[in-house]
Amino acid sequence: MELQMKPGPQHRREQQLQLPEQPQQQKPSSFSQSIPVNGVKVTEEEWVISIRETLEQAHLASSRSKLCIYRVPECLRENDDKAFIPQVVSLGPYHHKRNESLRDMEEHKLRSLNRILKRTSQDVKLYLDSISEVEVQARNCYVGPISHTSHEFVYIMVLDGCFMLEIFQGAMDGFEQLGYQRNDPIFAWHSVMHSIRQDMVMLENQIPLFILDRLLELQFGVNGRPGERPQAAQLALRFLDFLDSLMSTDETLRNRYWKKRTKYANADLDGLHCLDLLRRKPKDLPTNWMRWKPKPLDAMNKPQQRQRQQLVRCATELRVAGVKFRKRNTERFWEVKFKNGTLCIPRLLVHDGTKSLLLNMKAYEQCHIDCGNEVTSYLILMDNLINSAEDVKYLHRQKILEHWLGSNEEVAKFFNSLCRQVAFDFQDSYISKMSADVNNYCDRRRNEWLAIFRQNHCRNPWTIISLFAGVVFLLLTSVQTFYTVYGHYRPS
């Protein structure tokens, strides 16, 4: 009977005071009360469940070991979203149907997928089921929560992956052989192909290469020729290099590309996505290059202060100090060498897409823990070498820089704006020793005197001829003076 009695006010107050000390007791009926969350009333039970799901997602994100595709931090964007946001085609979940200007390409993606299915006599369910098996691995490559459902994510991987493979194969073997018309608006050689290439190397616009390899395996497996199936990395790198060779005015680079095609076909290339592959090409990084390490907190908080320090003098000052500049024949533009007073710098073509490529490579090095800092080091070195239009003019004369911009002043501003908000450890870079060697070479007065002599007397053939004639005249005068004095003291 005591259980049926209603408790008095004093008894109810004692129960309320004891509740915090007895969490093992069951929740009172107020557990089902509605609670406002983001303007929507939900029950307390639903609220707790949503928090648990959020914690599980955070634990999953923190335990990912295959992160390689990142959202560019705001501190690295520098109010230049055009360099990081795709302008023609979205690849991956980050920008899928986020921009109206990118939705027109969805129709062409569907055409490419339909063309593959007709060419291979396959059903789309085969591709969806295959990618569903690796959905978790693919999601783990992307940082941050992905709002797309499981079906949406798999569909994006299949649709965008097949579109990329059609671009890669059509650019190499011809789009007409794949079944497209010669005047196709996308799958033919147009200027839009260069824009697609530029979007493919953006950090937020990547598809994992193992997804592309899986889709390739489905396409080539149906013909019974799995041994002839190329790697997705080979197709991607051939496509990216081919467009670079078309844009280049250097015949040496064009001829080198056609020699590399067979090398790519036989090489075992490794990469996480297109941007990572382009950064590693065409061989593994040298073992003597230092690797990227986690940035200290003070470096992250003071990026501008680290960037301001002058590592080496500008190009015109180094030239006066006796340093010679030469173009280095290598495929990776960041491989700079200094030896015997000569700074060997690979040639770089600067155009509208160069800034996007360099900024995305820099952002990738800043975000990816297993990535080196070679491109960031190169950008900081070029920022030091180029301070004015005269520096750009001299490097252009040495065939190190070629640009399609309006003037040399724009190129100087271009390089001076690339290294803002960069957390960079100077001692943890390959330019640390090289800049010390350059500075030690410049501190020798003999090298500066020789440089001044060459600039004043060896600039053109006429000055060289005048110098040679002067030296000959001085020697003849000395000989004549000698015999005159000798004959005076010892007549014959």
HELIX and SHEET records of a PDB file:
HELIX    1   1 GLU A    2  GLN A    4  5                                   3    
HELIX    2   2 PRO A    9  GLN A   18  1                                  10    
HELIX    3   3 LEU A   19  GLU A   21  5                                   3    
HELIX    4   4 SER A   29  SER A   32  5                                   4    
HELIX    5   5 GLU A   44  SER A   62  1                                  19    
HELIX    6   6 GLU A   74  ARG A   77  1                                   4    
HELIX    7   7 ASP A   81  ALA A   83  5                                   3    
HELIX    8   8 GLU A  100  LEU A  102  5                                   3    
HELIX    9   9 ASP A  104  THR A  120  1                                  17    
HELIX   10  10 VAL A  124  SER A  132  1                                   9    
HELIX   11  11 GLU A  135  ARG A  139  1                                   5    
HELIX   12  12 SER A  150  ASP A  173  1                                  24    
HELIX   13  13 GLU A  176  LEU A  178  5                                   3    
HELIX   14  14 VAL A  192  MET A  200  1                                   9    
HELIX   15  15 LEU A  209  GLY A  221  1                                  13    
HELIX   16  16 PRO A  226  GLU A  228  5                                   3    
HELIX   17  17 ALA A  232  MET A  247  1                                  16    
HELIX   18  18 GLU A  251  ASN A  266  1                                  16    
HELIX   19  19 CYS A  274  ARG A  280  1                                   7    
HELIX   20  20 LEU A  297  ASN A  301  1                                   5    
HELIX   21  21 PRO A  303  ARG A  308  1                                   6    
HELIX   22  22 ALA A  315  VAL A  320  1                                   6    
HELIX   23  23 ASP A  352  CYS A  367  1                                  16    
HELIX   24  24 GLU A  374  LEU A  385  1                                  12    
HELIX   25  25 ALA A  389  ARG A  397  1                                   9    
HELIX   26  26 ASN A  408  ASN A  416  1                                   9    
HELIX   27  27 PHE A  426  ASP A  428  5                                   3    
HELIX   28  28 ILE A  431  CYS A  442  1                                  12    
HELIX   29  29 ARG A  445  HIS A  457  1                                  13    
HELIX   30  30 PRO A  461  TYR A  489  1                                  29    
SHEET    1   A 2 SER A  34  VAL A  37  0                                        
SHEET    2   A 2 VAL A  40  THR A  43 -1                                        
SHEET    1   B 3 LYS A 324  ARG A 328  0                                        
SHEET    2   B 3 THR A 342  PRO A 346  1                                        
SHEET    3   B 3 LYS A 337  LYS A 339 -1                                        
SHEET    1   C 2 LEU A 348  VAL A 350  0                                        
SHEET    2   C 2 LEU A 401  HIS A 403  1                                        
END                                                                             
